[in-house]
Amino acid sequence: MSVKETNYKYVSYLWDDEVAAKLAGDEVALLIYRSNLLGADLRLTNYGGGNTSCKLMEKDPLTNSETEVMWVKGSGGDLGTLKKSGLAALYVDRLRSLKNIYRGVEHEDEMVALFNHCIFDLDSKAPSIDTPLHGFLPFAHIDHLHPDAAIAIAAAKDGKKITQELFGGAIGWVEWKKPGFELGLSLKKCLDENPGIRGIMLGSHGLFTWGDTAYESYVNTLDVIEKCSAYLNENYGKKGPVFGGQKIESQTENVRKHQAAALAPVLRGLCSSKQHMVGHFTDDSRVLEFINSNDLSRLAPLGTSCPDHFLRTKISPLVLDLASNADLTDAEALKQQLSPAFEAYRQMYTEYYEKCKHPNSPAIRDTNPVVILYPGIGMFTFSKDKQTARVAAEFYINAINVMKGAEAVSEYTSLPHQEAFNIEYWLLEEAKLLRMPKPKPLTGKIALVTGSAGGIGKAIAKKFVSEGAVVILNDMNAERLAQAGEEFEKQFGKDAYATAQLNVTSAEDIKTAFETAALAFGGIDIVVNNAGLSISKSIEGHTEKDWDLLYDVLVKGQFLITQAATAIMKKQEKGGDIINIVSKNALVSGPNNAGYGSAKAAQLHLSRLNAAELGADGIRVNVVNPDAVISDSNIWAGGWAEGRAKAYGVTVEELPAYYAKRTLLNQVILPDDIANACFTFVGGLMHKSTGNVLNVDGGVAMAFVR
C-alpha cells in the first residue's frame, strides 16, 4: 500500500513498502521499524510512552528446538528512537507459566523480578512492567499506545458505552487497573470473552491493538485511532463551546514572549526550593485555548488520567492568578504576590501525600509544581533537566487534548487521587528512579558563555554541557553561530543548547540573549565573559578607534553582560557564578600593548569590584587568566599575531613555541585548559570562593598575583 491509497486525516501514514521489503523475513527489524513510525507521531504516543511487541519462533540455545519468543520494548526508552538494544526478549511459555505461582493483585509487584527468569536473549533490555500485557495475548504483533483521541474516550465518564457504540463491539473494554500482571490477565480475559475483537480500550489509560504481521498491526492501530479522532472532531461544539468558551483573550505573541521571559526566572527560583530546576515555555495554540477558557478553573485541578501523563506532570498544575498584562518589572513585588500560591501548592501536595501514603511508601518528593499555567500567556514546565521539562509540556498538551475530547462527547474524569498516588509512589517506579545515574555536577544549571561559537568560548560551553549544564551559544557572526549550533546538536542533542546572535556592546542584543535564556531554560546561573579581541600596536600606531573598540568590547561588554546577568540571578534568589576570561596581560607589562593590556587590567579590577558588591546575593565573581591560547581563536585573526611576533622579534610560525618556552612549565595552552579552569570554579567544590584569579598560562612568573 502506498501513501496515496490511504485516506487518513488525523494520523500520519508513514509506512514505506520499499523500506519494509528490505526487512522482510526479519520480524524484529519490522517491529523496530513499526515502532519508530508510531513514535514519530506525537498524536499516537509520547516520548518514552507506549510499547510494542512481536512473537516469533526461534531456536532455543539450550535445547536446539524451536520455541516461541516475544520481543517487546524494554524498561525505559522511546518508540521513536527504539533500537534492538532497547528490546527485551523472553520465552513466551515461561512468561505465561508465571500465572501458576501468581498470588493475587496484592502481590503482583513480586512478579516483575520473575520476568528475568524468562529472558531468552541475555543481552536484551530489562523487561518492563508492561511485559505481561503483551505476553498473555496470543497475537504476533501488538501495539500499546497512548493516543490522545483514544484516551479522550477512555477518560470519558461513559467511555465504555461510547467505545461499544463507536466500534460496534470490535474493540473491547477493560476498566482502569494500574499497569502490571493483573492488567495482563484482564486483557486476556477480555479477549476470551470477546473473540474476534481487533483491540482493547483501557479505561483512563490507552489502547491495545494487534495484527498477524507488523504491517497489519500498524494499519489496525492507525484505523482505530483515526476512527476515535474523527468521532471527537464530529462532536466538537455540539455540547457548546470548547472548554466552555473563551474567558480571556491572549496577548499578542510579542507580548507573550516578553511577559514569559520576565516571569520565568521568578518562577524558576520559586520552583527550585529543593534543587535547581530547568524550565520550558510554550504558548502553543492548544495551551492558549485551554488556559484562556471558562472551564480552566474546573478542569485544571482534576489532573490527568493516563499514567504516562500523570507521572511527568504531577497531581495537578499551578494556575497563576496574574493578569496577562501585569507589570512584571518589580521582581520583589512579584515574588511576594506569587509566593503564597506556591506555598499553597506545596501544602496541597503534602496533604495529598499524607492522605494517600502506605506504610512502605517512599519519602515525599519535591512538593513544587511541574506545570504552571499563566492565562493569556502560556505554560511553563520545570524539571531536573531541559528534556524532562520539555517532555512534561508535551504530556500536558496531550492531557489538554484528552480533556477537550472527553468534554466534547461526555464528561472528563481523571484518576482518583489514591490511584494516582499508587502510580507516582509505586515501589517499582521508585526502584527505577534509584537506578538512574547520579546527576552530573552542573545538572540543572544554565550557562551563557559569550563568544561561544569558537575557540575558548566553545570549549567552555562544551565542557559545561558535558558536565550536565545547558548553554546559550552566541556569537556576532551568524554563520559561525549556526555551525556551532549544528555541532552541539549532533554531539549533545537539541535540548542542550539555545542560540542567540550577540554583540556584547549592544544593549538590544544583550536583552535578547538573556530573554532567550529565560524562554529556553528559565533563567541563568553561570555567565562567562569570554568574548574579546586584541590589537597589538605601538603607542604611536594606536588610533582612537582602536582604543574605543578594545574598551567597548572588553570592559563595557563585560560590565553590560554582568549587569544583565545579575538582574536575572537576583530574581531567582539562587546565587550564581560570573567568570571573566581576562589575561596575564592584566598583570604583565609588555611592548605594543597599551590598549589591550590596560583594558584587561580594567576587566580584572572590575571583577574585584563586582565580587565585592554581589557577594551578599550569593553571586560569585572569579577570573581566569589565560595566555597565548592560539587554537581556533578569533583573537589571532587579523594583525594580532603579526603584532606580537614583531614585538618579540620572532616569526608568526614561531609564536606558539615562543610562548611555551617562556613559561615555567614549558606548556602550550589550549582552549580545553581554560574550560577546565572555568569548571573548577562552578563544579561545586569552590562555592565559597569569590574574587579569585586563576592563572592558566603555563607559569609566567611576572603574572603571579601575589
Buried (B, 14 or more C-beta within 10 A) or exposed (E): EEEEEBEBEBBBBBBEEEEBEEBEEEBBBBBBBBBBBBBBBBBBBBBBBBBBBBBBEBEBEEEEEEBBBBBBBBBEBBBBEBEBEBBBBBBBEBBBEBBEEBEEBEEBBEBBEBBEEBBBBEEBBBBBBBBBBBBBBEBBBBBBBBBBBBBBBBBBBBBBEBBBEBBEEBBBBBEBBBBBBBBBBBBBEBBEEBEEBBBBBBBBBBBBBBBEBBBBBBBBBBBBBBBBBBBBBEBBEEEEEBBBEBBBEBBEEEBBBBBBBBBBBBBBBBBBBEEBBBBBBBBBEBBBBBBBBEBBEEBBEBBBBBBBBBBBBBBBBBBBEBEBEBEBEEBEEBBEBBEEBBEEBBEBBEEBBEEBBEEEBBEEBBBBBBBBBBBBBBBBBBBBBBBBBBBBBBBBBBBBBBBBBBBBBBEBBBBEBEBBBBBBBBEBBBEBEEEEEEEBBBBBBBBBBBBBBBBBBBBBBBBBBBBBBBBBBBBBBEEBBBBBBEBBEEEBEEBBBBBBBBBBBBEEBBBBBBBBBBBBBBBBBBBBBBBBBBBBBEEEEBEEEBBEBBBBBBBBBBBBBBEBBBEBBBBBBBBBBBBBBBBBBBBBEBBBBBBBBBBBBBBBEBBBEBBEEBBEBBBBBBBBBBBBBBBBBBBBEEEBBBBBBBBBEBEBEEBBEBBBEBBEEEBBBBBBBBBBBBBBBBBEEBEEEBBBBBBBBBBBEEBEEE
